[in-house]
Amino acid sequence: MLSYVPKLEKIHNPEIGSYSSFGIAVYQDKKLILFVSDISTEEALVTNLAMHCSQQQLSPTHLYDVIEDFLG
């Protein structure tokens, strides 16, 4: 079973300073198998995306494409 979980991150960028952003952690049988950092600063957007990925049992190999389409 795959679980997609939104994760809050504190990020520092030398050009713009520090900010909070959300990434998605992917767990398979409670083991972290992938983490995609800094998807969006909007918590609801990332939470919604993670929920849909979990419900559909998206293959982690497709996560980057799904994020690109979702944000595009």
MIDOSE-1310 file (N, C-alpha, C; in nm, 2 decimals, decimal comma, always signed):
residues 72
mlsy	+0,08/-0,12/+0,00/+0,00/+0,00/+0,00/+0,09/+0,12/+0,00; +0,06/+0,22/-0,09/+0,13/+0,34/-0,10/+0,06/+0,45/-0,03; +0,13/+0,53/+0,05/+0,07/+0,65/+0,12/+0,15/+0,77/+0,07; +0,08/+0,88/+0,03/+0,14/+1,00/-0,01/+0,10/+1,10/+0,10
vpkl	+0,21/+1,16/+0,16/+0,18/+1,25/+0,28/+0,25/+1,39/+0,25; +0,17/+1,49/+0,27/+0,23/+1,63/+0,26/+0,32/+1,65/+0,38; +0,44/+1,72/+0,35/+0,53/+1,75/+0,46/+0,57/+1,89/+0,45; +0,56/+1,96/+0,57/+0,61/+2,10/+0,58/+0,76/+2,11/+0,58
ekih	+0,82/+2,20/+0,51/+0,96/+2,22/+0,51/+1,00/+2,36/+0,53; +1,11/+2,38/+0,60/+1,17/+2,52/+0,61/+1,28/+2,52/+0,51; +1,28/+2,61/+0,42/+1,38/+2,62/+0,31/+1,45/+2,75/+0,32; +1,58/+2,75/+0,29/+1,65/+2,88/+0,28/+1,71/+2,89/+0,14
npei	+1,68/+2,99/+0,07/+1,73/+3,02/-0,06/+1,81/+3,15/-0,05; +1,94/+3,15/-0,09/+2,03/+3,27/-0,07/+1,97/+3,39/-0,14; +1,89/+3,37/-0,25/+1,84/+3,49/-0,32/+1,72/+3,55/-0,27; +1,63/+3,46/-0,20/+1,50/+3,51/-0,15/+1,48/+3,50/+0,00
gsys	+1,58/+3,43/+0,06/+1,57/+3,41/+0,21/+1,50/+3,28/+0,25; +1,45/+3,28/+0,37/+1,38/+3,16/+0,42/+1,23/+3,17/+0,40; +1,17/+3,05/+0,37/+1,03/+3,04/+0,35/+0,98/+2,90/+0,39; +0,85/+2,88/+0,41/+0,79/+2,75/+0,43/+0,73/+2,70/+0,30
sfgi	+0,75/+2,57/+0,28/+0,69/+2,51/+0,16/+0,65/+2,37/+0,20; +0,58/+2,31/+0,11/+0,53/+2,17/+0,13/+0,58/+2,08/+0,02; +0,63/+1,96/+0,06/+0,67/+1,85/-0,03/+0,58/+1,73/-0,01; +0,60/+1,63/-0,08/+0,53/+1,50/-0,06/+0,62/+1,39/-0,04
avyq	+0,60/+1,32/+0,07/+0,67/+1,20/+0,11/+0,58/+1,08/+0,06; +0,65/+0,98/+0,00/+0,58/+0,86/-0,04/+0,63/+0,74/+0,04; +0,53/+0,68/+0,11/+0,57/+0,56/+0,19/+0,50/+0,43/+0,13; +0,58/+0,33/+0,13/+0,53/+0,20/+0,10/+0,55/+0,10/+0,22
dkkl	+0,44/+0,06/+0,27/+0,44/-0,03/+0,39/+0,52/+0,04/+0,50; +0,49/+0,17/+0,52/+0,55/+0,26/+0,63/+0,69/+0,29/+0,61; +0,75/+0,25/+0,49/+0,89/+0,28/+0,47/+0,90/+0,39/+0,36; +0,97/+0,50/+0,39/+0,99/+0,61/+0,30/+1,06/+0,56/+0,17
ilfv	+1,00/+0,58/+0,06/+1,06/+0,54/-0,07/+1,09/+0,66/-0,16; +1,03/+0,78/-0,14/+1,05/+0,89/-0,22/+1,01/+1,02/-0,15; +1,08/+1,13/-0,17/+1,04/+1,26/-0,12/+1,06/+1,36/-0,23; +0,96/+1,43/-0,26/+0,97/+1,54/-0,35/+0,95/+1,67/-0,27
sdis	+1,06/+1,75/-0,28/+1,07/+1,87/-0,20/+1,01/+1,99/-0,27; +0,96/+2,09/-0,19/+0,93/+2,23/-0,23/+0,83/+2,23/-0,35; +0,72/+2,16/-0,34/+0,62/+2,16/-0,45/+0,54/+2,29/-0,45; +0,50/+2,34/-0,33/+0,42/+2,46/-0,33/+0,42/+2,52/-0,18
teea	+0,40/+2,65/-0,17/+0,38/+2,71/-0,04/+0,24/+2,70/+0,00; +0,15/+2,65/-0,08/+0,01/+2,64/-0,05/-0,02/+2,50/+0,01; -0,05/+2,49/+0,14/-0,07/+2,36/+0,20/-0,19/+2,29/+0,15; -0,30/+2,35/+0,12/-0,42/+2,29/+0,07/-0,40/+2,22/-0,06
lvtn	-0,32/+2,29/-0,15/-0,29/+2,23/-0,28/-0,21/+2,10/-0,27; -0,11/+2,10/-0,19/-0,02/+1,98/-0,18/-0,10/+1,87/-0,10; -0,18/+1,91/+0,00/-0,26/+1,81/+0,07/-0,36/+1,74/-0,03; -0,42/+1,82/-0,11/-0,52/+1,77/-0,21/-0,45/+1,67/-0,31
lamh	-0,34/+1,71/-0,35/-0,26/+1,63/-0,45/-0,22/+1,50/-0,38; -0,17/+1,51/-0,26/-0,12/+1,38/-0,19/-0,24/+1,29/-0,17; -0,36/+1,35/-0,13/-0,47/+1,27/-0,11/-0,52/+1,19/-0,23; -0,52/+1,26/-0,35/-0,56/+1,20/-0,47/-0,46/+1,09/-0,51
csqq	-0,33/+1,12/-0,49/-0,23/+1,02/-0,53/-0,25/+0,89/-0,44; -0,27/+0,91/-0,32/-0,30/+0,79/-0,23/-0,42/+0,71/-0,27; -0,53/+0,79/-0,30/-0,65/+0,72/-0,34/-0,64/+0,64/-0,46; -0,56/+0,69/-0,56/-0,55/+0,63/-0,69/-0,43/+0,53/-0,69
qlsp	-0,36/+0,52/-0,58/-0,24/+0,43/-0,57/-0,14/+0,46/-0,68; -0,12/+0,59/-0,71/-0,03/+0,63/-0,81/+0,11/+0,56/-0,80; +0,17/+0,51/-0,91/+0,30/+0,46/-0,90/+0,40/+0,58/-0,88; +0,49/+0,56/-0,78/+0,58/+0,67/-0,76/+0,67/+0,72/-0,88
thly	+0,68/+0,63/-0,98/+0,76/+0,67/-1,10/+0,68/+0,78/-1,18; +0,56/+0,80/-1,15/+0,48/+0,90/-1,22/+0,46/+1,02/-1,14; +0,51/+1,03/-1,02/+0,48/+1,14/-0,94/+0,53/+1,28/-0,99; +0,65/+1,28/-1,05/+0,70/+1,41/-1,10/+0,61/+1,46/-1,22
dvie	+0,57/+1,37/-1,30/+0,48/+1,41/-1,41/+0,35/+1,46/-1,36; +0,29/+1,39/-1,26/+0,16/+1,44/-1,20/+0,18/+1,57/-1,14; +0,29/+1,60/-1,07/+0,31/+1,73/-1,01/+0,32/+1,84/-1,11; +0,39/+1,81/-1,22/+0,41/+1,91/-1,33/+0,27/+1,94/-1,39
dflg	+0,19/+1,84/-1,41/+0,06/+1,86/-1,47/-0,03/+1,93/-1,38; -0,03/+1,89/-1,25/-0,11/+1,95/-1,15/-0,08/+2,10/-1,13; +0,04/+2,14/-1,13/+0,08/+2,28/-1,12/+0,07/+2,36/-1,24; +0,07/+2,29/-1,36/+0,07/+2,36/-1,49/-0,06/+2,42/-1,52
